[in-house]
């Protein structure tokens, strides 16, 4: 198999992992952390799931860039890997903080208020949506889903900055339970189906 195609296929598996980890995060956060803010173990697990999802996203976003190809593909890969690694660092930082009893260290120095996890990820999705919309071999719904997911993440970042809890729950719920998992599952299918 062509090494580039092999990388894209591995990125497809990573995209599926992002989808699954996103749903698991939502279950842990909404089921255990949101209902009991003192549950440091559940909070640490939720942050660890974010870190694992972000590490998977680093591979998946790079594979999307390789799939797109060219200069724009290189930009998509670089931006995706950058936001994913910052998000993973945030997840690890917060998981360790919760496990060591420093949950009050809410402001991550590497990802303040989800700048990378929500803001840059949203920008990445919008860039990808615009590029995918140009492809005649893909269904338009895929690019439309990426655009809606990107806008949702940008709104989640704004909601986090202004500390609007109802808006955080709505946009965050959509991102982690619906839009994110569906986008990443579709991406996994697209990348895994890429011919060898």
FENZI-V331219 format. One record per residue. N is the residue number from 1. PSI is psi in whole degrees, -180 to 180 (none if undefined). OMEGA is omega as a letter, one per 40 degrees, with the letter a starting at -180 (NA if undefined). Layout:
((N | PSI | OMEGA) (N | PSI | OMEGA))
This chain:
((1 | 140 | i) (2 | 131 | a) (3 | -36 | i) (4 | -41 | i) (5 | -38 | i) (6 | -41 | i) (7 | -43 | i) (8 | -41 | i) (9 | -42 | i) (10 | -37 | i) (11 | -33 | i) (12 | -43 | i) (13 | -38 | i) (14 | -37 | i) (15 | -41 | i) (16 | -40 | i) (17 | -41 | i) (18 | -44 | a) (19 | -48 | a) (20 | -45 | a) (21 | -33 | i) (22 | -44 | i) (23 | -42 | i) (24 | -41 | i) (25 | -47 | a) (26 | -42 | i) (27 | -48 | a) (28 | -46 | a) (29 | -54 | a) (30 | -33 | a) (31 | -31 | a) (32 | -41 | a) (33 | -47 | a) (34 | -34 | a) (35 | -18 | a) (36 | 91 | a) (37 | -15 | i) (38 | -2 | a) (39 | 84 | a) (40 | -34 | i) (41 | -45 | i) (42 | -40 | i) (43 | -42 | i) (44 | -41 | i) (45 | -42 | a) (46 | -41 | i) (47 | -37 | i) (48 | -38 | i) (49 | -37 | i) (50 | -44 | a) (51 | -46 | i) (52 | -41 | i) (53 | -39 | i) (54 | -39 | i) (55 | -40 | i) (56 | -39 | i) (57 | -31 | i) (58 | -44 | i) (59 | -43 | a) (60 | -42 | a) (61 | -37 | i) (62 | -37 | i) (63 | -36 | i) (64 | -43 | i) (65 | -42 | i) (66 | -37 | i) (67 | -44 | a) (68 | -45 | i) (69 | 171 | i) (70 | -167 | a) (71 | -43 | a) (72 | -36 | i) (73 | -40 | i) (74 | -41 | i) (75 | -44 | i) (76 | -44 | i) (77 | -48 | a) (78 | -47 | a) (79 | -42 | a) (80 | -47 | i) (81 | -40 | a) (82 | -51 | a) (83 | -38 | a) (84 | -43 | a) (85 | -37 | i) (86 | -41 | i) (87 | -41 | i) (88 | -41 | i) (89 | -42 | i) (90 | -45 | i) (91 | -45 | i) (92 | -45 | i) (93 | -48 | a) (94 | -37 | i) (95 | -45 | i) (96 | -42 | i) (97 | -43 | i) (98 | -42 | a) (99 | -31 | a) (100 | 6 | i) (101 | 22 | i) (102 | 44 | a) (103 | -20 | i) (104 | -7 | i) (105 | 63 | a) (106 | -29 | a) (107 | 106 | a) (108 | 132 | i) (109 | -21 | a) (110 | -16 | a) (111 | 63 | a) (112 | 123 | i) (113 | 29 | i) (114 | 28 | a) (115 | -45 | i) (116 | -48 | a) (117 | -38 | a) (118 | -53 | a) (119 | -59 | a) (120 | -34 | i) (121 | -39 | i) (122 | -44 | i) (123 | -43 | i) (124 | -46 | a) (125 | -39 | i) (126 | -42 | i) (127 | -45 | i) (128 | -42 | a) (129 | -44 | a) (130 | -38 | i) (131 | -41 | i) (132 | -30 | i) (133 | -24 | i) (134 | -15 | a) (135 | 122 | a) (136 | -14 | a) (137 | -3 | a) (138 | 150 | i) (139 | 139 | i) (140 | -27 | a) (141 | -31 | i) (142 | -49 | i) (143 | -38 | i) (144 | -42 | i) (145 | -43 | i) (146 | -41 | i) (147 | -47 | i) (148 | -42 | i) (149 | -40 | i) (150 | -44 | i) (151 | -41 | i) (152 | -44 | i) (153 | -37 | i) (154 | -40 | i) (155 | -37 | i) (156 | -40 | i) (157 | -46 | i) (158 | -44 | i) (159 | -37 | i) (160 | -41 | i) (161 | -43 | a) (162 | 1 | i) (163 | 45 | i) (164 | 95 | a) (165 | -46 | i) (166 | -41 | i) (167 | -36 | i) (168 | -45 | a) (169 | -40 | a) (170 | -54 | a) (171 | -38 | i) (172 | -40 | i) (173 | -45 | i) (174 | -43 | a) (175 | -44 | a) (176 | -21 | a) (177 | -32 | a) (178 | -72 | a) (179 | -49 | a) (180 | -55 | a) (181 | -40 | a) (182 | -45 | i) (183 | -48 | a) (184 | -34 | i) (185 | -42 | i) (186 | -38 | i) (187 | -41 | i) (188 | -43 | i) (189 | -44 | a) (190 | -48 | a) (191 | -36 | i) (192 | -27 | a) (193 | -6 | i) (194 | 127 | a) (195 | 146 | a) (196 | none | NA))
